[in-house]
Amino acid sequence: MNRTKKEGLLKTVGAMLAVALLSATLAAQTEQATRYDNQIQTTLTQKLAARNQFHDIRSSVEGGIVTLMGTVDLYQRKLDAAKLARKAAKVQGVRNLITVAGPNVADAQLERKLARKLRYVRAGYDITFDYFALNVKDGVVTVEGQDRTGVGRDEALADIQNMPGVKNVIANISVEPVSPMDDGLRLRAARAIYGDSVLSRYAIDPARPIRIIVDNGHLTLYGSVDSTMDKTVAGIRANQLFGAFSVVNKLVVEKDSGQPGM
């Protein structure tokens, strides 16, 4: 056998050995992945069965990815089921296809219920400096707004996610940046607005404060008031504040809106 043919044969044998080694490695990895999938499935089935609220949920596992199917009666339970699955050992991800069954509530009725609930989020604390706006369509709740600490945001979302009739939640709530300058402006704005004799009554009912939102020195007023005069006075007081780079008055006159703000 000449040298060229010998080298060619060696290359062919080497390639065949490499393919065989790769195949064996892939087979071992596949076998290991299948074993992990079976372990995950067994563990998850037991965990789901142990909780009555998950009795209508089924799961499957492939390549470490868990797929959840079935129904629950509250949107929060859909989130809880996914959280439970993510905590199982070796889980690489969760595909949440659970349907929120529960009662079907008319969008307008659901929005009114949620609006009442959110008006009292963290009542007695710093709700004056938070603002939330709702929209409901086909049971899907979109909530937007700004929160000073993040605590109000979390409580608001918990209230929404546990409300019967909510099928899904889209949250666009930002947390305002931490700033001593902004905090000072918030306090000055609250004193100026609620210290005015025309506006002081808005501090009495925690459901109806004039919301003062400050973001990097820019001040926005949200909520609802009884009259155009009240809106104008609040805007004047805000524009007199030292340190406010800009003021936007988004207060709504309640008789025009038909619904108090949050």
C-alpha positions in Angstrom: 0.0 0.0 0.0 1.5 3.3 -1.0 1.9 6.2 1.4 -1.1 8.3 -0.1 -3.5 5.4 0.3 -2.3 4.6 3.8 -2.8 8.3 4.9 -6.3 8.3 3.3 -7.2 5.1 5.2 -6.0 6.5 8.5 -8.0 9.7 7.9 -11.1 7.6 7.2 -10.7 5.4 10.2 -10.1 8.6 12.3 -13.2 10.2 11.0 -15.2 7.0 11.7 -13.9 6.9 15.3 -14.7 10.5 15.8 -18.3 10.0 14.6 -18.6 6.9 16.8 -17.4 8.8 19.8 -19.7 11.8 19.1 -22.7 9.4 18.7 -21.8 7.7 22.0 -21.5 11.1 23.8 -24.8 12.3 22.3 -26.5 9.0 23.3 -25.2 9.4 26.9 -26.4 13.0 27.0 -29.8 12.0 25.7 -30.1 9.2 28.2 -29.0 11.5 31.0 -31.5 14.2 29.9 -34.3 11.6 29.7 -33.4 10.5 33.2 -33.6 14.1 34.5 -36.9 14.7 32.6 -38.4 11.7 34.4 -37.1 12.9 37.7 -38.6 16.3 37.2 -41.9 14.9 36.0 -42.2 12.6 39.0 -41.3 15.4 41.5 -43.6 18.0 39.8 -46.5 15.6 39.6 -46.2 14.9 43.4 -46.0 18.6 44.2 -49.0 19.6 42.1 -51.1 16.7 43.5 -50.3 17.9 47.0 -52.0 21.2 46.5 -55.7 21.2 45.9 -55.7 24.5 43.9 -53.6 22.7 41.3 -55.7 19.6 40.9 -56.6 20.5 37.3 -53.0 21.2 36.1 -51.0 18.7 34.0 -47.3 18.9 33.2 -44.9 17.5 30.7 -41.1 17.7 30.5 -38.7 17.7 27.6 -35.1 18.7 27.8 -35.6 20.2 31.2 -38.3 22.5 29.9 -41.6 22.1 31.8 -44.9 22.7 30.0 -47.9 23.4 32.3 -51.4 22.9 31.0 -54.9 22.8 32.5 -57.0 25.3 34.3 -57.1 27.4 37.6 -59.7 29.7 39.0 -57.4 32.7 39.7 -54.6 34.3 37.7 -52.4 34.3 40.8 -52.6 30.5 40.9 -51.3 30.3 37.3 -48.3 32.3 38.5 -47.9 30.1 41.6 -47.9 26.9 39.5 -45.1 28.3 37.3 -43.1 29.3 40.4 -43.5 25.9 41.9 -42.3 24.3 38.7 -39.2 26.5 38.5 -38.1 25.5 41.9 -37.9 21.8 40.9 -34.3 20.5 40.6 -32.8 20.4 37.0 -35.6 22.5 35.5 -34.3 24.7 32.7 -37.4 26.7 32.0 -41.2 26.7 32.2 -43.8 27.1 29.4 -47.0 28.3 31.2 -50.0 27.3 29.1 -52.5 27.2 32.0 -55.9 28.8 31.3 -57.5 30.9 33.9 -61.1 29.7 34.0 -62.9 31.1 37.0 -65.9 33.4 36.6 -66.4 35.6 33.6 -66.9 39.2 34.8 -67.9 42.0 32.4 -64.9 44.3 31.7 -66.6 47.4 33.0 -67.6 45.7 36.3 -64.2 44.2 36.7 -62.5 47.6 36.2 -64.8 49.2 38.8 -64.0 46.5 41.3 -60.2 46.8 40.8 -60.3 50.6 40.8 -62.0 50.5 44.3 -59.4 48.0 45.5 -56.4 50.0 44.2 -57.6 53.3 45.7 -56.8 51.9 49.2 -53.5 50.2 48.4 -51.2 51.1 51.3 -53.8 53.5 52.8 -52.2 55.3 55.7 -48.8 55.2 54.2 -47.4 57.3 51.3 -50.1 56.6 48.7 -50.1 60.3 47.8 -46.9 59.6 45.9 -48.2 56.6 43.9 -50.5 56.5 40.9 -52.1 53.6 39.1 -54.3 53.6 35.9 -56.3 50.6 34.8 -57.7 49.2 31.6 -59.6 45.9 31.2 -60.4 44.2 27.9 -61.6 40.6 27.7 -60.5 40.0 31.3 -56.9 41.1 30.5 -55.9 43.9 32.9 -53.3 46.5 31.9 -52.1 48.5 34.8 -49.8 51.5 34.4 -48.4 54.0 36.8 -45.5 55.0 39.0 -44.6 54.0 42.5 -42.1 55.6 44.9 -40.8 52.5 46.6 -42.0 49.4 44.8 -44.1 48.2 47.8 -47.2 49.8 46.5 -46.6 48.3 43.0 -46.3 44.8 44.6 -49.5 45.2 46.7 -51.4 46.6 43.7 -50.4 43.6 41.5 -51.2 41.1 44.3 -54.7 42.6 44.5 -55.2 42.4 40.7 -53.8 38.9 40.4 -56.1 37.6 43.1 -59.3 39.2 41.8 -61.8 36.7 40.3 -62.4 37.4 36.6 -58.9 38.5 35.8 -57.5 36.3 33.0 -54.1 38.0 32.4 -52.1 41.0 33.7 -49.9 43.4 31.8 -47.9 45.5 34.3 -46.2 48.7 33.2 -45.5 50.2 36.6 -42.2 52.0 37.1 -40.5 52.7 40.3 -39.4 56.3 40.7 -35.6 56.9 41.1 -34.3 57.3 44.6 -33.3 60.9 45.0 -33.2 63.2 48.1 -33.9 66.1 45.8 -37.1 64.4 44.5 -38.2 63.4 48.1 -37.8 67.1 49.2 -39.9 68.2 46.2 -42.6 65.7 47.1 -42.9 66.9 50.6 -43.0 70.6 49.5 -45.6 69.8 47.0 -47.8 67.9 49.5 -47.5 70.8 52.0 -48.3 73.4 49.4 -51.3 71.5 47.9 -52.9 70.0 51.0 -52.1 73.2 53.0 -54.3 75.2 50.7 -57.7 75.8 52.3 -59.4 75.0 48.9 -57.6 71.6 48.6 -57.2 70.4 52.2 -60.3 68.2 52.1 -58.6 65.9 49.6 -56.3 64.7 52.4 -59.3 63.4 54.4 -60.4 60.4 52.3 -57.4 58.1 51.5 -59.2 57.0 48.3 -59.1 60.5 46.9 -55.7 62.1 47.4 -54.2 64.3 44.7 -51.4 62.1 43.5 -48.0 63.8 43.4 -45.5 62.0 41.1 -41.9 63.3 41.0 -39.4 61.9 38.6 -35.9 63.6 38.4 -37.4 67.0 39.4 -40.4 66.7 37.0 -43.7 66.9 38.8 -47.0 65.5 37.6 -50.4 65.7 39.3 -52.8 62.8 38.9 -56.2 61.9 40.3 -59.6 63.5 40.3 -61.0 66.7 41.9 -64.5 68.1 42.3 -64.2 71.2 40.1 -62.2 73.0 37.5 -61.2 75.6 40.2 -59.7 72.9 42.4 -57.7 71.6 39.4 -56.5 75.1 38.6 -55.5 75.9 42.3 -53.5 72.7 42.5 -51.7 73.5 39.3 -50.9 77.0 40.6 -49.5 75.7 43.9 -47.4 73.1 42.1 -46.0 75.7 39.7 -44.9 77.9 42.6 -42.6 75.2 44.0 -38.8 75.7 44.1 -36.9 72.9 42.5 -39.6 71.7 40.0 -38.1 71.6 36.5 -41.6 71.1 35.0 -45.2 70.7 36.2 -47.9 68.7 34.3 -51.4 68.9 35.7 -53.3 65.7 34.7 -56.0 66.1 37.3 -59.4 65.2 36.0 -62.6 67.0 37.1 -64.7 64.1 38.5 -68.0 65.2 37.1 -66.4 65.0 33.6 -64.6 61.7 34.1 -67.5 59.8 35.8 -65.0 57.9 38.0 -62.6 59.0 40.7 -58.9 58.5 40.0 -56.5 56.3 41.9 
